[in-house]
Amino acid sequence: MARSADQELKRLRRRRVTRGLILGGLALGAPAVINTMVARRAARLPRPRWGATRHVEIDGKRLAYVHMPRSGQGSTRPMVLLHTFGPGHTGLLWREAAERLACSHDCFVPDWLGWGDSERHAQRYTAALYIELLDRFLKEVIGEPAVLVAPHRAAAYAVQVTLNAPRRVAALALVAPQGLGADVIQDGGDPVLHALLRAPLLGTSALNLVTGERALENHLRRETMFGAEGLGKPAVDAMYRASHLPGASHALIDSLCGRLGHQLEVGFGDELRQPLWLAWGRQATYPPLETADLWLQELPEADLEVLDGCRNLPHVERPARFAAALTAFIERQRFAA
């Protein structure tokens, strides 16, 4: 029997996460001891040395964000930079691009709930939760139309917030976005994988392997052209610590199981009035550059920027080129007063 696209995506995700990890967790000679040692190694995240770290409480949930005030002349529109979901991912991945974008914009870089320095409670993390929190963040922290910059799964959240509350968003910049076609797992993710990763001893051992230093280095080799060496050891160390903070596993498990995907309805482009910029690494693997055709069919007036020498995280791999291209796009727009 032929598999549906959703079933095939579940199968590939389950195999990628569990192959060598679940078995590796079983093979550990003393997994409980090793898990304890890993937890002790994970120190509190250092305070960012860029911008001002702030916190806001939304519906009783504490969100952390970095604010970088505009340092030069340029657009008066604030810019919100959303981070990707992955082991150890936080707003820190935006640092170099944000420092350049802050020459012409007030930049706000939040950590999603469950990630980084935001609260990390044991709860179910879903796309609907993040869409609501993003809408409230724009309303309560930004307070005026913002340029919303969102990669991968977060791009679908940004689009949905724009559809729900168009006055909160001045322009959209989507980086290798997901949410169209067959790249979204439906029906609450993969329950089998979720049960495996929630298992008290086996799941912890598997997650420690997913978020181990070597695994993080391999993750960066898949996501970027330069791997961990190009990002720098301090950043990799911060990713390691972020992925082992108390409570960090809850959101990561929901991410690995596909619970954070949001499917956009075909035809949504007819409702968008904001300027829209698409950025893709030419060597992108997931989603590949060919996926841009789906987005351009939906959004024929969008600008597409293809960055050479980049894979899945062009804002991390080529921050100067990324920031220059995005700044040039925003400067071409004529926003209403």
C-alpha positions in Angstrom: 0.0 0.0 0.0 1.4 3.4 -1.0 2.1 5.7 1.9 0.6 9.2 2.1 3.0 12.2 2.3 2.1 12.6 5.9 2.9 8.9 6.7 6.2 9.1 4.8 7.2 12.2 6.7 6.4 10.6 10.0 8.4 7.5 9.0 11.5 9.6 8.0 11.3 11.8 11.1 11.0 8.7 13.4 13.9 7.0 11.7 16.1 10.1 11.8 15.6 10.6 15.5 15.5 7.0 16.7 18.1 5.4 14.4 21.2 5.0 16.5 19.8 7.1 19.3 17.2 4.8 21.0 19.5 1.8 20.4 22.4 4.0 21.7 20.5 4.8 24.8 19.9 1.1 25.5 23.6 0.3 24.9 24.8 2.8 27.5 26.5 0.8 30.2 25.1 2.9 33.0 22.5 5.3 31.5 21.2 6.6 34.7 24.7 7.6 35.9 25.5 9.2 32.5 22.2 11.1 32.4 23.0 12.5 35.8 26.5 13.6 34.7 25.1 15.3 31.6 22.5 17.2 33.8 25.3 18.4 36.1 27.4 19.6 33.2 24.6 21.8 31.8 25.1 25.2 33.5 22.7 28.1 33.3 22.7 30.1 30.1 25.1 33.0 30.2 23.5 36.4 29.8 23.8 37.5 26.2 26.5 40.1 25.5 24.5 41.7 22.8 21.5 44.0 23.3 19.5 44.2 26.5 17.9 41.0 27.9 14.3 41.6 29.0 11.3 39.5 30.1 7.6 39.8 29.6 4.8 37.8 31.1 2.0 36.8 28.8 -0.9 34.8 30.2 1.3 33.8 33.1 4.1 32.6 30.9 7.5 34.3 31.0 9.1 35.0 27.7 12.7 36.2 27.4 13.9 38.4 24.5 16.9 40.5 23.5 16.3 44.1 22.4 18.8 45.8 20.2 18.0 49.5 19.8 18.6 51.1 16.4 22.1 52.4 16.2 21.9 54.4 12.9 19.6 55.9 10.4 17.0 53.9 8.5 13.5 52.4 8.8 11.4 53.3 11.8 9.7 49.9 11.7 10.7 47.6 14.5 11.9 44.1 13.5 11.1 40.8 15.3 13.5 37.9 14.6 12.2 34.5 15.3 14.5 31.5 15.9 14.2 28.0 14.4 13.3 24.8 16.4 16.1 22.3 17.0 18.4 21.0 19.7 19.8 24.0 21.6 18.2 26.5 19.2 17.6 30.0 20.8 17.6 33.6 19.7 21.4 33.5 19.9 21.4 32.1 16.4 20.4 35.6 15.2 23.2 37.4 16.9 25.4 38.4 14.0 22.5 39.2 11.6 20.7 41.2 14.3 23.8 43.3 15.1 23.8 44.3 11.4 20.0 44.8 11.1 20.0 47.0 14.2 21.9 49.6 12.2 18.5 50.6 10.7 15.9 48.9 12.9 14.9 48.3 16.6 15.4 44.6 16.7 13.6 42.2 19.1 14.8 38.6 19.3 12.6 36.4 21.6 13.2 32.9 22.8 10.1 30.8 22.2 8.3 29.4 25.2 10.1 26.2 26.2 13.4 27.3 24.7 16.4 29.2 25.8 15.8 31.6 28.7 12.0 31.6 28.4 10.0 29.4 30.8 10.3 25.7 30.1 7.3 24.0 31.8 6.1 20.5 31.4 3.2 21.1 29.0 2.1 20.4 25.5 3.7 22.7 23.0 1.8 23.3 19.8 1.7 25.6 16.8 -1.5 27.1 18.1 0.2 28.0 21.4 3.0 29.7 19.6 0.8 31.6 17.1 -1.2 33.0 20.1 2.0 34.0 22.0 3.5 35.6 18.9 0.3 37.6 18.4 0.4 38.8 22.0 4.1 39.6 21.9 3.5 41.8 18.9 0.6 43.5 20.6 2.0 43.9 24.1 5.8 44.3 23.5 6.1 45.9 20.1 2.8 47.9 20.0 3.1 48.9 16.3 3.4 47.3 12.9 6.6 45.3 12.8 8.8 43.6 10.2 8.4 39.9 11.1 11.3 37.7 10.1 10.6 34.0 10.5 12.5 30.8 9.3 11.2 27.3 8.7 8.2 26.3 10.8 8.0 29.7 12.5 7.3 31.2 9.0 3.9 29.6 9.0 3.2 31.1 12.4 4.2 34.5 11.1 1.9 34.2 8.1 -1.0 33.0 10.3 -0.6 35.9 12.8 -0.5 38.3 9.8 -3.8 36.8 8.5 -5.4 37.0 12.0 -4.2 40.5 12.9 -2.9 42.2 9.7 -2.4 45.6 11.5 0.4 44.1 13.7 2.7 43.3 10.7 4.2 45.8 8.3 6.2 43.3 6.2 7.0 39.6 6.2 10.5 38.1 5.6 10.3 34.3 5.4 13.5 32.2 5.5 13.2 28.8 3.8 9.6 28.7 5.1 7.6 25.5 5.8 3.8 25.2 6.0 2.9 24.5 2.3 2.7 21.2 0.6 3.6 17.9 2.3 6.2 19.2 4.8 3.8 19.4 7.8 2.9 16.4 10.0 -0.8 16.5 10.7 -3.0 15.1 13.6 -0.8 16.0 16.5 2.5 14.6 15.4 4.0 11.1 15.8 2.6 9.4 18.9 5.0 6.4 18.7 8.1 8.6 18.7 6.5 10.8 21.4 6.0 7.8 23.7 9.6 6.6 23.2 11.1 10.0 24.0 8.9 10.4 27.1 10.0 7.1 28.5 11.8 7.9 31.8 15.2 6.2 31.3 15.3 5.4 27.6 13.9 8.7 26.5 16.4 10.7 28.6 19.3 8.6 27.2 18.1 9.1 23.7 17.7 12.9 24.2 21.1 13.2 25.7 22.5 11.6 22.5 20.5 13.9 20.3 21.8 16.9 22.2 25.3 15.7 22.9 28.3 17.7 21.6 29.0 15.3 18.7 25.3 15.2 17.7 25.1 19.0 17.8 28.1 19.2 15.6 26.5 16.7 13.1 23.3 18.7 13.3 25.1 21.9 12.3 26.9 20.1 9.4 23.5 19.1 8.0 22.0 22.6 8.5 24.9 24.7 7.4 27.6 24.7 4.8 30.4 25.3 7.3 29.3 23.2 10.3 30.1 23.8 13.9 33.6 25.1 13.1 32.2 28.1 11.4 29.7 28.9 14.1 32.3 28.9 16.8 32.8 26.9 20.0 31.2 29.4 22.3 28.0 29.3 20.3 28.0 25.5 20.2 28.6 25.4 23.9 25.6 27.7 24.4 23.5 25.3 22.3 24.6 22.4 24.4 23.7 24.2 27.7 20.4 25.4 26.3 19.4 21.9 25.3 20.1 20.6 28.8 18.5 23.3 30.9 15.8 22.0 33.3 12.6 21.5 31.4 14.2 22.0 28.0 13.3 18.5 26.8 9.5 19.2 26.8 9.4 21.6 23.8 12.2 19.7 22.1 10.3 16.4 22.2 7.2 18.1 20.8 9.4 19.5 18.0 11.0 16.2 17.2 7.6 14.5 17.1 6.2 17.0 14.6 3.7 18.7 16.9 4.9 22.2 16.0 4.0 22.1 12.3 1.2 24.4 11.0 -0.4 23.9 7.7 -1.4 27.1 5.8 -4.6 26.9 3.7 -4.1 27.2 0.0 -5.2 30.6 -1.2 -4.0 32.5 1.8 -1.9 34.7 -0.4 -5.1 36.4 -1.6 -5.6 37.9 1.9 -2.0 39.2 2.4 -1.4 42.8 1.7 2.0 43.2 3.3 5.3 43.3 1.3 6.8 39.8 1.4 10.4 38.7 1.1 11.6 35.1 0.7 15.2 34.0 1.4 16.6 30.6 0.6 20.0 29.1 0.7 20.9 27.8 -2.8 22.2 24.5 -1.3 19.2 24.1 1.1 18.2 20.6 1.9 15.1 20.9 4.0 13.1 22.5 2.6 15.0 22.5 -0.7 15.1 25.6 -3.0 12.6 23.9 -5.3 10.0 24.4 -2.6 10.2 28.2 -3.3 8.0 27.5 -6.4 5.1 26.6 -4.1 5.4 29.9 -2.2 5.8 32.0 -5.4 2.6 30.3 -6.8 0.8 31.4 -3.7 2.6 34.8 -3.4 3.5 35.8 -7.0 4.5 39.3 -5.9 7.0 38.2 -3.3 10.7 38.9 -3.8 12.9 35.9 -3.7 16.5 36.2 -2.6 18.7 33.1 -3.2 22.0 33.2 -1.2 24.9 31.2 -2.6 27.1 29.2 -0.2 24.2 28.6 2.2 22.2 25.6 3.2 19.2 25.8 5.7 20.2 28.7 7.9 21.3 31.6 5.6 20.9 34.2 8.4 23.5 32.2 10.4 25.8 31.2 7.5 26.0 34.6 5.7 24.7 37.1 8.2 26.2 40.2 6.5 24.8 39.3 3.1 21.5 38.3 4.6 21.1 41.5 6.6 22.1 43.7 3.6 19.6 42.0 1.3 16.8 42.2 3.8 17.6 45.9 4.6 17.6 46.7 0.9 14.2 45.1 0.5 12.7 47.0 3.5 14.2 50.3 2.2 12.3 49.8 -1.1 9.0 49.7 0.6 6.7 52.6 1.2 4.9 52.1 4.5 1.9 54.1 5.5 2.6 56.5 8.4 
